[in-house]
Amino acid sequence: MLVVEYGTHTQATYVPSDPPRDGVLALWGDEVAGDTAIELVLPSGGKFARTKVSARLVPLAQAIPRLLVVPDDAGPALTAWSAAVNAGVNLVARGRLRPAVTPGGVGSWRVGPLDAADEALLRDLAAALPPEAHALPLSGVKRIRLHSPESLVRALWDAAADVLVRSPAATVGAGGPAFAEPEPTLIGPDGAAWLTELETRRPHGVQLILRIEAREGGDEPEFAGVLAVRSTVEPSLVVEAATLWDAPEAVLHRLGDQVETQLLLGLRRGARAWAPLGRVLSEPAPTELALTDDEVVGLLTDGTRELGGAGIEVLWPKDLFAGELKAKASATQAPASEGGPAFPLNGLLKFRWRLSLGGSELTDEEVAALAEAKRPLVRLRGQWVKLDPFLLARMRARRSRKLTGAEALAAALTGELELDGETVEFAAQPALAGLVERLREREPEPVASPPGLTATLRPYQLAGLGWLATMTGLGLGACLADDMGLGKTVQLIALHLHRRPLGAGPTLVLCPTSLLGNWEREFAKFAPGVPVRRFHGGGRHLDGLAADEVVLATYGVLRRDRESLSEVEWGLVAADEAQHVKNPLSATAKELRKVPAAARVALTGTPVENRLTELWSLVDWTTPGLLGSLERFRRTVARPIERDRDPAATERLATTVRPFLLRRRKTDPDIAPELPRKTETDRFVPLTAEQTTLYEAVVRENLAQIRESQGVQRRGQVLKLLTELKQICNHPAQFLKESGGVLTGRSGKLAAFEELLEVILDEGDSVLVFSQYVQLCRLLERRLAERGLPTELLSGEVGPKRRDEMVARFQAGEVPVFLLSLKAGGVGLNLTRATHVIHYDRWWNPAVEDQATDRAYRIGQDRPVQVHRLIAEGTLEERIAAVLETKRGLADAVVGAGEDWITELSDDQIADLVRLGAG
């Protein structure tokens, strides 16, 4: 089969030829290994343009047998051409053939003559062709013009005739070998004259008509087929048989002197095609035919087509039947279980059809009766109703089908449901419709700041809490996609506190290793009454877990110890920096889906970075099943949007995910006025194993020397210890003075720096990165160059002219990352393009750090600035940061001299300051 051989999403365009039998079916698309370039007219940038595509050309003689039957999941183009081929073969089988001469002067077979039914079928087939099927431009014209769909269907029919009829017997029927041999044969003058005479000898008489009527009388109406004829010369002239037998001479003259004979011959032909018509052949002057219900049903199915093949047109009065029967898919929900969500996503809903007739909805009993109907013509509410046989088949097949809650919710949001590859209208039942309306409002019920929260939530954060509480309270997932700096962490902490009095259960927070310490400190700061444990490192366990406890774990631990995490019935699972699970096929994403949770929340500033499948991965975790399977999402959503820029698919996706994703930007009109002009955040990051080993060795060696030294020598030894430990905390390569080698995987700070930088740049922002050490800046420059990120590096070695060029490039947006040594970049610069400042290491002098930060946060800056300080967890950096925080008001008096004050500490105080570990 073509679709099996080339893929279910193969596009197909018919390319006609002279002679017709040389036409080809061009197969193209992502799944076709094409070997020939053809020119088509396809959408491009909102317009249509000539486009070269790689195609596989299949001769029509090979394509016809493969197109006679195609699978149900074949693409629209192949399905349409399959219908056209079947119709063409049917015309050939009915003998609708005539020899002809092509524009190139060779003999060919064509289909014809076509009656009214054939012409109507031609129009219907042409209307059903998708744009890709007839995207063939006309040759020889400058402006883009396409072959009409009707001309291509007609050309395919002629080609089918020219392919199928050529045999030795055709020599007898056509009077010569030109219509039998496979090679093109030119038609001479005699042959052309013979064809012209043959064309003029075609009968121009009448066409027999059978007009169906329903005549009221008694309990049930009686059906009759009234006979009439239509002039083929004057199609508007229609005369009933009852009038014809006594028609005046003028009427008979207009219809032809053979009209009565032609009527009887037409009846004879019709009786061979449809047997009931034979009953009137014994009548001397037949006028009409009494019809049974079954015979009317027969006409509605195959009879009309069979009579059309015999040249008889069947007419149906418009008012014979009731209004159109319209069908919508629907689903009914079982009562919610006690204590469970109002609308469980994994629950099963009973599928049902909702039918309406003339705007009035049918009862369940009427729908059930229709589903049991044995024929497509039934009496309903005193009227005749034609039933679509495809709808009947669907109704019977789907009565036992179940929909998941997620499928029904998605269908209710979009108003559409996909059944067997076809989209049908979906009508939500009252309970589901009410849920959808509540989700669309985007105005959650107001909530108060929860007890136990020591932070003051800004209005937009309180709104975010209300939204999260609403979504999780409904048993639905949520993706909080606020910009960095808007407080996603404190909103999640507030959500845990909000759910605590409800007995919602423990919360699991998953995050990168670099953020584990941050989460622990943020809970201690904003929710000090909440028990928090790290599920990380050796000896981790979940024994004695409290009902309101928060567990912090990394994605690495999730991959290694998912079974332990799955043993807990989590009230809430939150995935921070959820872009880490954007690849749905990754081990992390797969393990995350296996952790049970009553509610799931994804926290990310970048829900989509490169492909829409990343959005699918997030939403399918938070709200499983809402976007369907990954394969279906790629086929019906991702490809149409990413490849074809399909606006309808884009709107369907937005309608579906909008209620489940809250995205606020710092620039939003109702957000920006609430933000402080400067936000400072300490990011605590763990040491790697290499850093830990180096740190402990340097502490042991230097403490021994400090205890044995005095005065200036001791002072120098302390400063040496501080410098070496700070370099180790930055990166082992800086301490070891490496000029090359691998940088990744060796420093917790570098890992956190890269994660932070990725989010900043994804949001389109620029950043200043400060360090005390030029060597460290060069290491960062090398690492960012490996990632293809453009940077500038300003140190004391850079002259004024070059420095001005660097500043100009950064301010113009040409370079998003500016690396600066603290001394060189701390004064005299205006770098207001930056909305983020990263202090990779600490100067331990607040005044100096603030002066550097002011390069971005100064007059001329009209956007909030976020300051990020990277601090190695459990090291002297963390302890000195605590001193700076508690004594910042006395900075000049206590720590104004940078690190000098540390040299005055006792040996025990220094040992306590630099020891490795918490506290």
HELIX and SHEET records of a PDB file:
HELIX    1   1 LEU A    2  TYR A    6  1                                   5    
HELIX    2   2 PRO A   20  ASP A   22  5                                   3    
HELIX    3   3 LEU A   60  LEU A   67  1                                   8    
HELIX    4   4 PRO A   76  ALA A   93  1                                  18    
HELIX    5   5 ALA A  116  ALA A  128  1                                  13    
HELIX    6   6 PRO A  131  HIS A  134  5                                   4    
HELIX    7   7 PRO A  149  LEU A  164  1                                  16    
HELIX    8   8 ALA A  170  ALA A  174  1                                   5    
HELIX    9   9 PRO A  177  PHE A  179  5                                   3    
HELIX   10  10 PRO A  189  THR A  200  1                                  12    
HELIX   11  11 ALA A  241  LEU A  244  1                                   4    
HELIX   12  12 GLU A  249  LEU A  255  1                                   7    
HELIX   13  13 VAL A  259  ALA A  273  1                                  15    
HELIX   14  14 ALA A  275  VAL A  280  5                                   6    
HELIX   15  15 ASP A  293  GLY A  298  1                                   6    
HELIX   16  16 LEU A  299  GLY A  303  3                                   5    
HELIX   17  17 THR A  304  GLY A  309  1                                   6    
HELIX   18  18 LYS A  318  LEU A  320  5                                   3    
HELIX   19  19 ASP A  364  ALA A  371  1                                   8    
HELIX   20  20 PRO A  389  ARG A  398  1                                  10    
HELIX   21  21 GLY A  405  THR A  414  1                                  10    
HELIX   22  22 PRO A  430  GLU A  441  1                                  12    
HELIX   23  23 PRO A  459  GLY A  473  1                                  15    
HELIX   24  24 LYS A  488  ARG A  499  1                                  12    
HELIX   25  25 ARG A  500  LEU A  502  5                                   3    
HELIX   26  26 THR A  513  LEU A  515  5                                   3    
HELIX   27  27 LEU A  516  PHE A  526  1                                  11    
HELIX   28  28 TYR A  555  SER A  566  1                                  12    
HELIX   29  29 ALA A  578  VAL A  581  5                                   4    
HELIX   30  30 ALA A  587  ARG A  593  1                                   7    
HELIX   31  31 LEU A  612  THR A  622  1                                  11    
HELIX   32  32 LEU A  630  PHE A  633  1                                   4    
HELIX   33  33 ARG A  634  ALA A  638  3                                   5    
HELIX   34  34 ARG A  639  GLU A  642  1                                   4    
HELIX   35  35 PRO A  647  VAL A  657  1                                  11    
HELIX   36  36 ARG A  658  PHE A  660  5                                   3    
HELIX   37  37 ALA A  672  GLU A  674  5                                   3    
HELIX   38  38 ALA A  689  ARG A  707  1                                  19    
HELIX   39  39 GLY A  711  ASN A  730  1                                  20    
HELIX   40  40 PRO A  732  PHE A  735  1                                   4    
HELIX   41  41 GLY A  748  ASP A  762  1                                  15    
HELIX   42  42 VAL A  774  GLU A  786  1                                  13    
HELIX   43  43 PRO A  800  GLN A  811  1                                  12    
HELIX   44  44 LEU A  822  GLY A  825  1                                   4    
HELIX   45  45 PRO A  846  THR A  853  1                                   8    
HELIX   46  46 LEU A  876  THR A  886  1                                  11    
HELIX   47  47 ARG A  888  LEU A  890  5                                   3    
HELIX   48  48 ALA A  891  VAL A  894  1                                   4    
HELIX   49  49 ASP A  900  THR A  903  1                                   4    
HELIX   50  50 ASP A  907  VAL A  914  1                                   8    
SHEET    1   A 4 GLN A  11  VAL A  15  0                                        
SHEET    2   A 4 VAL A  24  TRP A  28 -1                                        
SHEET    3   A 4 LYS A  47  PRO A  59 -1                                        
SHEET    4   A 4 THR A  36  SER A  44 -1                                        
SHEET    1   B 2 LEU A  97  VAL A 101  0                                        
SHEET    2   B 2 GLY A 107  VAL A 111 -1                                        
SHEET    1   C 4 VAL A 238  GLU A 240  0                                        
SHEET    2   C 4 GLU A 222  SER A 231 -1                                        
SHEET    3   C 4 VAL A 206  ARG A 215 -1                                        
SHEET    4   C 4 GLU A 313  LEU A 315  1                                        
SHEET    1   D 3 VAL A 238  GLU A 240  0                                        
SHEET    2   D 3 GLU A 222  SER A 231 -1                                        
SHEET    3   D 3 GLU A 288  LEU A 291 -1                                        
SHEET    1   E 3 LEU A 325  THR A 332  0                                        
SHEET    2   E 3 LEU A 348  LEU A 357 -1                                        
SHEET    3   E 3 SER A 360  GLU A 361 -1                                        
SHEET    1   F 3 LEU A 325  THR A 332  0                                        
SHEET    2   F 3 LEU A 348  LEU A 357 -1                                        
SHEET    3   F 3 LYS A 402  THR A 404 -1                                        
SHEET    1   G 2 LEU A 377  LEU A 380  0                                        
SHEET    2   G 2 GLN A 383  LYS A 386 -1                                        
SHEET    1   H 2 GLU A 416  LEU A 419  0                                        
SHEET    2   H 2 GLU A 422  GLU A 425 -1                                        
SHEET    1   I 7 VAL A 532  ARG A 534  0                                        
SHEET    2   I 7 VAL A 550  THR A 554  1                                        
SHEET    3   I 7 THR A 507  CYS A 511  1                                        
SHEET    4   I 7 LEU A 572  ASP A 576  1                                        
SHEET    5   I 7 ARG A 600  LEU A 603  1                                        
SHEET    6   I 7 ALA A 478  LEU A 480  1                                        
SHEET    7   I 7 LEU A 661  LEU A 662  1                                        
SHEET    1   J 6 LYS A 678  VAL A 685  0                                        
SHEET    2   J 6 VAL A 865  ALA A 872  1                                        
SHEET    3   J 6 HIS A 836  HIS A 839  1                                        
SHEET    4   J 6 VAL A 767  SER A 771  1                                        
SHEET    5   J 6 VAL A 817  SER A 821  1                                        
SHEET    6   J 6 THR A 791  LEU A 794  1                                        
END                                                                             
